[in-house]
């Protein structure tokens, strides 16, 4: 076997699952080489032992267009404590290490989204993707492909002013080849950029994708435009490289759906625009935490997010993996926030011909409002973003049914459900909770579900005015007679330390770290020492959340010492970071202080999510 002499990309680490029956951690490592290069075996060693290395043989999962993808399957026995695993190839730059947990340990999870720059963002306004220096669950937009229509092969097509002529453009063989090359090298350019490259080589990740992994708004344009040859071609090529780079899987390999990776949950039928079956992810983050990444892009249209059968498959799998009395937390990943302020009035305005008609005419004649219209189907630039949201008019019924089904499952399995999302370029925390009239404490409330919204780790945040608008739209919404929802008032200081009055959203680059609280401290120690690293000013205050809609957060510790008044909402209260409740999840937002700082220093904002007590 030849030695590895050229490395195009990698190594890229992926986590699959832990088999607790055999106490085995399972994942994979991927490298990309020029066609004709056969890589060496992979050598795995434990950093604490001098025993002989375990040798792994590579499998070529795809070869074409001048490059080959090689996957090394990884299966490592767990021990009682966490361990550092070293890996070596003959190419020095492909050597590295990663950590695996102990048998009874829950992984320390880092969640991020929007890992790239939008077309209109000036890159020199930020010191690059520096937040990666501190740190992997990817919540979508791990890579941005929007420039394919600006500087890539679709440049001339996107400049066509007539949506009709644009829709009729054929997808030629040459265009297919050019797009294939562009998407491949877009991944290579971003995945070999430091410090993201080092993160991918040292932190095993699990990802789902979102629209920017394909092209902005994919799935949320008008059906007749989504079915045009160009957009069907874009979806097929983007999906190919998403599966190869992010899942170490060839989507055209019959084994992908016939005998899939055990962490895959394969849909029943192909999507309407991407002619592949959806693949959601089902795995675990430790012995007490189950993870489910719901695929929300392959089956998406303007009127639907997922097929009904996809939800059925999800709950069928969770019925098997979530063990009542053992599983304390179920973490669900969806790319777009599910508990978020409504913008129905804006949807209506942007959909109205009385607004878009005259403005479109002025745009054509004078260029007025040019930025308000997208490059593809000619509708409002903002409308595809709004149509993506679970709270959009088209998706509200589907969203509410999904939330109620999650609530029923939480009650049935006595498990706390937490939702991870990104997309919106703001940090915020949505939450569902039981109506105050039910007087159910948060730790016993199966309806209490937090939606952690972390976005963006690399892309630019929106202007402060937009964040303030979302804060003002933060009303208490009534899901049904038993459930309320709103955003948590978490961000009481700016990253620079100044007091904030609009605390529900944070317009700064960010990511989230989630850890299981071991519950080792007693109550007095927790109160005396306080949460390390988390600013006390950013902890929830102690006034309680009122029925009149004022949003405030009550530490669980206070409710334990004396309860709450009749006007205070015992379920909407958010416990302080560092609660002593056993197996709570401690959540820390890491928010960038200065976008020009090449060290990527962050400020922490935190809270805890208690396990569901029955």
ABEGO torsion letter per residue (X at the ends): XBBBABBABOBBBBBABBBAAAGBBBBBBBBBBBBGBBBBBBBBBBAABABBBBBBBBBBABBEGGBBBBBBBBBBBBBABBBBBBBBBABAAABBBBBBBBAABBBBBBBBBGBEBBAABBAAABAEBAAAAAXXBBAEGABBAAAAAAABAAAAAAABABAAAAAABBBBAAAAAAAAAAAAAAAAAAAABOAAAAAAAABBBBBBBBAAABBBGBGABBAAAAABAAAAAAAAAAAAAAAAAAAGBBAABAAAAABBBAABBBBABBBAABBBBBBBBBBBAEAABBBBBBBAAAABBAABABBAAAAAAAAAAAAAABBBGABABBBBBBABBABBBBAAAAAAAAABAAAAAAAAAAAAAAGBGAAABBABAGBBAAAAAAAABAABAAAAAAAAAAAAAAAAAAAAAGBBBBBBBBGAGBBBBBBBBBBAAAGBBAAABAABBBBBBBOBAABBBBBAAAAAAAAAABBBBBABAABBBBBBBABABBAAGBBBABAABBBBBBBBBBBBBAGABBAAAAAAAEBBGBBAAABBBAAEBBAAGBBBBBBAAAAAAAEBBAABBAAABBBBBGBABBGBBBBBBBBBABAABAAGBBBBBBBBBBBBBX
